[in-house]
Amino acid sequence: MSNWIDVGALEDVPVRGARLLKTPSGCVAVFRTAEDEIFALDDRCPHKGGPLSEGIVHGKSVTCPLHNWVFSFETGQAQGADKGQVTTYETRVEGGRILIDASFFRTAEAA
């Protein structure tokens, strides 16, 4: 069962950028692509713990700022020769507001 929560306006997230969402389960990065698509992933790279929210957004991927690992927004899988995965969270935009399925964490507060 989905538990949708409002985490802010679409314009609060820069194009090809991210916004950090702090939850009891850890930080989640909410990304906006050049096409105004919204994706959410755990903010911690599984390689060395880099903050994905500070990475470079390109297409439907983000590059970790520490060691250039690339993660798919759609699957959370590391791309290329790198091995690893981050958790993805379902998102949607309604009336210019970003909603995230918070079923995997108890409550959330926008940072």
Secondary structure, DSSP 8 states (H G I E B T S, - for coil): ---EEEEEEGGGS-TTEEEEEEETTEEEEEEE-TT--EEEEESB-TTT--BGGGSEEETTEEE-TTT--EEETTT-BB-TT---B--EE-EEEETTEEEEE-TTSS--EE-
